[in-house]
Amino acid sequence: MRKALHTQYMRHLQAIREYFPEDCCVSRPQGGFVLWVELNPNVNTYELYEQAIKHKISFAPGRIFSLQDRYTNCMRISYSNPWSKQMDDGLKTLGRLIRKLS
């Protein structure tokens, strides 16, 4: 299971680096199977979420992790599901949506 999760982590990281704008920053919090992605300050990830959900793409907008109006340009992406073409296509579409908002 650890090997599978590590492979999924690496594939997600590679796709984010390829499809998302260069100014994004990715970190892997300790524990769990998620990536924390910080985008350009001009990108509101709640607005991005509203657009992404129309494409059946889901992630957690950063502002839900704070009681203050913080992390509005951040998002949490899970890598717990097995890698697939659908996952790759979803990250590619998400990258395009991010670029439109940047």
CORDATA-V773758 format. One record per residue. RES is the residue in one small letter. PSI is psi in degrees with one decimal (* if undefined). Layout:
# CORDATA-V773758
RES_PSI, RES_PSI
This chain:
# CORDATA-V773758
m_-41.4, r_-42.3, k_-43.2, a_-44.7, l_-38.1, h_-40.9, t_-43.3, q_-40.7, y_-48.8, m_-39.4, r_-42.9, h_-46.1, l_-44.5, q_-44.5, a_-42.3, i_-43.5, r_-32.4, e_-41.0, y_-24.9, f_159.6, p_152.1, e_-24.2, d_5.9, c_153.3, c_129.9, v_133.1, s_159.9, r_100.9, p_152.3, q_133.8, g_149.3, g_-178.6, f_57.4, v_158.4, l_139.1, w_120.9, v_123.0, e_123.1, l_177.0, n_139.1, p_-20.0, n_-13.9, v_122.1, n_111.0, t_-17.1, y_-42.7, e_-40.7, l_-42.3, y_-44.5, e_-35.9, q_-41.6, a_-38.8, i_-26.8, k_-23.8, h_11.0, k_37.6, i_129.1, s_143.6, f_172.9, a_115.3, p_141.1, g_-31.6, r_-16.2, i_-7.7, f_14.9, s_144.1, l_-22.5, q_175.0, d_70.8, r_166.0, y_28.7, t_-17.7, n_17.2, c_160.0, m_154.6, r_125.6, i_128.4, s_142.0, y_24.8, s_-23.5, n_146.7, p_144.3, w_141.5, s_169.8, k_-36.9, q_-40.5, m_-45.8, d_-46.5, d_-38.6, g_-42.5, l_-34.0, k_-44.8, t_-42.6, l_-41.6, g_-42.2, r_-42.5, l_-39.8, i_-44.3, r_-35.5, k_-33.7, l_-16.4, s_*
